[in-house]
């Protein structure tokens, strides 16, 4: 038996498992739930998904599995975004029950820091997606990962439940890291003489142009008594 209460909405659920000790298989499961209709429906589906699985397999059931199981049509969500945290409660009580049976802490079943509880999206995944796809907005993060697409508590402070990490802060930090890495790469190329003209600073561009003029143009001009001076450089081209 395991209990779990969701402080964000005041709901609570109690989960009962009948387990075959020889195989760790869940041969029967029941629940008691206190809360809204979504919480009760999520708990009922959670019990159905547990049946027949080994305890070690049941902890892999996510709240998204619960939500998909409630759908009448595969492409039509059964749980509105503002109620998605109710399906998280069903997921968390499974971890509580498995922890009691296996003698582990419920947190031991999490491999990574979870930023979006509703979509079960980790901090590592969000950072990687931002870097790989050069994302510049929270909306883009949501489109790629679904993080922030449900209750919205993970987007920025002020949601119904306080979070340790917020998408706006993660995006800001990762973009800063990306810019720092880019500047470091440009500086390294400059030291190695492998910097393309478009990547150079204005000072570097002037020096590069002067060097080219000194090598290929100025000697011929001076033979005829002429010379050349760079007055300005425009990004669109021309001196």
C-alpha positions as CSV (number, residue, x, y, z in Angstrom):
1,X,0.0,0.0,0.0
2,X,1.3,3.5,-0.9
3,X,-0.2,7.0,-0.4
4,X,0.5,10.1,-2.4
5,X,-0.9,13.6,-2.2
6,X,-0.6,16.4,-4.7
7,X,-0.1,19.6,-2.9
8,X,-0.8,21.6,-6.0
9,X,-4.4,20.6,-6.2
10,X,-5.3,19.0,-2.9
11,X,-5.9,15.5,-4.4
12,X,-4.7,12.3,-2.9
13,X,-4.5,8.6,-3.9
14,X,-3.9,5.3,-2.1
15,X,-2.6,2.4,-4.2
16,X,-2.8,-1.3,-3.3
17,X,-0.8,-4.0,-5.1
18,X,-1.1,-7.7,-4.8
19,X,2.3,-9.0,-5.9
20,X,3.6,-12.5,-6.7
21,X,6.9,-12.6,-4.6
22,X,8.4,-15.2,-6.9
23,X,8.2,-13.1,-10.0
24,X,7.5,-9.6,-8.7
25,X,4.5,-9.5,-11.0
26,X,1.5,-7.3,-10.0
27,X,-1.4,-9.7,-10.2
28,X,-4.0,-7.3,-8.8
29,X,-4.2,-3.6,-8.1
30,X,-6.8,-1.3,-6.5
31,X,-7.0,2.4,-5.6
32,X,-8.8,4.9,-3.4
33,X,-8.7,8.5,-4.7
34,X,-9.8,11.8,-3.2
35,X,-10.1,14.6,-5.6
36,X,-11.5,15.8,-8.9
37,X,-12.8,13.7,-11.8
38,X,-9.5,13.9,-13.6
39,X,-7.6,12.6,-10.6
40,X,-10.0,9.7,-10.1
41,X,-9.9,8.8,-13.9
42,X,-6.1,9.0,-13.9
43,X,-5.8,6.7,-10.9
44,X,-8.2,4.2,-12.4
45,X,-6.1,4.1,-15.7
46,X,-2.9,3.9,-13.7
47,X,-4.2,0.7,-12.0
48,X,-5.1,-0.8,-15.3
49,X,-1.6,-0.1,-16.7
50,X,0.0,-1.8,-13.7
51,X,-1.8,-5.1,-14.0
52,X,0.4,-7.9,-15.3
53,X,3.6,-6.0,-15.1
54,X,6.6,-6.6,-12.8
55,X,7.2,-3.9,-10.3
56,X,10.4,-3.0,-12.0
57,X,8.4,-2.4,-15.2
58,X,5.6,-0.6,-13.5
59,X,7.9,2.3,-12.5
60,X,8.5,3.0,-16.1
61,X,4.8,4.0,-16.6
62,X,4.7,7.8,-17.0
63,X,1.9,10.2,-16.6
64,X,1.8,10.6,-20.4
65,X,1.1,6.9,-20.6
66,X,-1.8,7.4,-18.2
67,X,-3.1,10.4,-20.3
68,X,-2.9,8.5,-23.6
69,X,-4.7,5.5,-22.0
70,X,-7.6,7.8,-21.2
71,X,-8.0,9.0,-24.8
72,X,-11.0,8.1,-26.9
73,X,-9.1,9.1,-30.0
74,X,-5.3,8.8,-30.3
75,X,-4.9,12.4,-31.5
76,X,-7.3,14.1,-29.1
77,X,-6.0,14.8,-25.6
78,X,-8.2,13.5,-22.8
79,X,-6.8,15.7,-20.1
80,X,-6.7,19.5,-20.4
81,X,-3.4,21.2,-19.8
82,X,-4.4,22.7,-16.5
83,X,-5.4,19.3,-15.2
84,X,-2.3,17.4,-16.4
85,X,-0.7,17.5,-12.9
86,X,-3.5,15.1,-11.8
87,X,-2.0,12.3,-14.0
88,X,1.4,13.1,-12.4
89,X,0.0,12.1,-9.1
90,X,-0.8,8.7,-10.4
91,X,2.8,8.4,-11.7
92,X,4.2,9.4,-8.3
93,X,2.2,6.9,-6.3
94,X,3.6,4.1,-8.4
95,X,7.1,5.2,-7.5
96,X,6.0,5.3,-3.8
97,X,4.6,1.7,-4.0
98,X,7.6,0.4,-5.9
99,X,10.0,2.0,-3.5
100,X,8.3,0.4,-0.5
101,X,8.3,-3.1,-2.2
102,X,11.9,-2.9,-3.4
103,X,13.3,-1.1,-0.4
104,X,14.4,2.0,-2.4
105,X,13.7,5.7,-2.2
106,X,11.1,6.8,-4.8
107,X,13.7,9.4,-6.1
108,X,16.0,6.4,-7.1
109,X,13.8,5.7,-10.0
110,X,14.5,9.1,-11.6
111,X,17.6,9.1,-13.8
112,X,17.6,12.9,-14.4
113,X,16.3,16.2,-13.0
114,X,12.7,16.6,-14.3
115,X,11.8,20.2,-15.3
116,X,8.3,19.6,-16.7
117,X,6.5,17.2,-14.5
118,X,3.5,17.1,-16.8
119,X,5.4,15.9,-19.9
120,X,8.2,14.3,-17.9
121,X,10.9,16.3,-19.7
122,X,14.4,16.4,-18.1
123,X,16.8,19.3,-17.8
124,X,19.3,17.5,-19.9
125,X,16.9,17.0,-22.8
126,X,15.8,20.6,-22.8
127,X,19.4,21.9,-22.8
128,X,20.3,19.5,-25.6
129,X,17.3,20.4,-27.8
130,X,18.0,24.2,-27.4
131,X,21.6,23.7,-28.5
132,X,21.0,21.3,-31.4
133,X,18.1,23.3,-32.9
134,X,19.3,26.8,-31.9
135,X,16.1,27.6,-30.1
136,X,15.4,31.2,-29.2
137,X,12.1,31.1,-27.4
138,X,10.1,29.1,-24.8
139,X,7.4,28.5,-27.5
140,X,10.0,26.7,-29.6
141,X,11.0,24.6,-26.6
142,X,7.4,23.6,-26.1
143,X,7.0,22.7,-29.8
144,X,10.0,20.5,-29.7
145,X,9.6,18.8,-26.3
146,X,6.1,19.6,-25.0
147,X,7.6,21.0,-21.8
148,X,5.5,23.9,-20.6
149,X,2.6,22.9,-22.8
150,X,0.3,21.7,-20.0
151,X,-0.1,23.4,-16.6
152,X,2.6,26.0,-17.4
153,X,4.2,25.9,-14.0
154,X,7.6,25.2,-15.4
155,X,7.7,28.2,-17.8
156,X,8.3,31.0,-15.3
157,X,7.8,31.7,-11.6
158,X,4.2,32.4,-10.5
159,X,2.5,29.1,-11.6
160,X,0.3,26.9,-9.4
161,X,3.4,25.0,-8.2
162,X,6.9,26.4,-7.4
163,X,9.7,24.7,-9.4
164,X,13.4,24.5,-9.0
165,X,14.0,25.1,-12.7
166,X,12.1,27.3,-15.2
167,X,12.2,27.3,-19.0
168,X,12.9,31.0,-19.2
169,X,16.0,30.7,-17.0
170,X,17.2,27.5,-18.7
171,X,16.8,29.2,-22.1
172,X,18.7,32.3,-21.0
173,X,21.6,30.3,-19.5
174,X,21.9,27.9,-22.4
175,X,21.8,30.8,-24.9
176,X,24.6,32.6,-22.9
177,X,26.6,29.4,-23.0
178,X,26.2,29.1,-26.7
179,X,27.3,32.7,-27.3
180,X,30.3,32.2,-25.1
181,X,31.3,29.0,-27.0
182,X,30.8,30.9,-30.3
183,X,33.1,33.7,-29.1
184,X,35.7,31.2,-27.9
185,X,35.6,29.4,-31.3
186,X,36.0,32.7,-33.2
187,X,38.9,33.7,-31.0
188,X,40.6,30.3,-31.5
189,X,40.2,30.5,-35.3
190,X,41.7,34.0,-35.2
191,X,44.8,32.7,-33.3
192,X,45.1,29.9,-35.8
193,X,44.7,32.3,-38.8
194,X,41.7,30.2,-39.9
195,X,39.0,32.9,-39.4
196,X,36.7,33.6,-42.3
197,X,36.2,37.2,-43.3
198,X,32.6,37.3,-42.2
199,X,33.5,36.1,-38.7
200,X,36.1,38.8,-38.2
201,X,35.6,41.9,-36.1
202,X,35.8,45.3,-37.9
203,X,39.4,45.8,-36.7
204,X,40.4,42.4,-38.0
205,X,38.8,43.1,-41.3
206,X,40.7,46.4,-41.7
207,X,44.0,44.6,-41.0
208,X,43.2,41.8,-43.4
209,X,42.3,44.2,-46.2
210,X,45.4,46.3,-45.5
211,X,47.6,43.2,-45.7
212,X,46.0,42.2,-49.0
213,X,46.5,45.7,-50.4
214,X,50.1,45.8,-49.2
215,X,50.9,42.5,-50.8
216,X,49.0,42.7,-54.1
217,X,48.0,46.3,-54.9
218,X,50.1,49.0,-53.2
219,X,53.5,47.9,-54.9
220,X,52.0,48.4,-58.4
221,X,50.4,51.8,-57.5
222,X,53.6,53.1,-56.0
223,X,55.5,52.2,-59.2
224,X,53.3,54.8,-60.9
225,X,53.6,57.3,-58.0
226,X,50.2,56.4,-56.5
227,X,49.0,55.0,-53.3
228,X,45.8,53.8,-51.6
229,X,44.3,54.3,-48.1
230,X,41.3,52.5,-46.6
231,X,38.8,55.1,-45.2
232,X,35.9,52.9,-44.3
233,X,34.4,49.4,-44.6
234,X,30.8,48.8,-45.2
235,X,29.3,45.3,-44.5
236,X,27.5,45.4,-47.9
237,X,30.8,45.5,-49.7
238,X,33.1,48.3,-51.0
239,X,35.8,50.5,-49.5
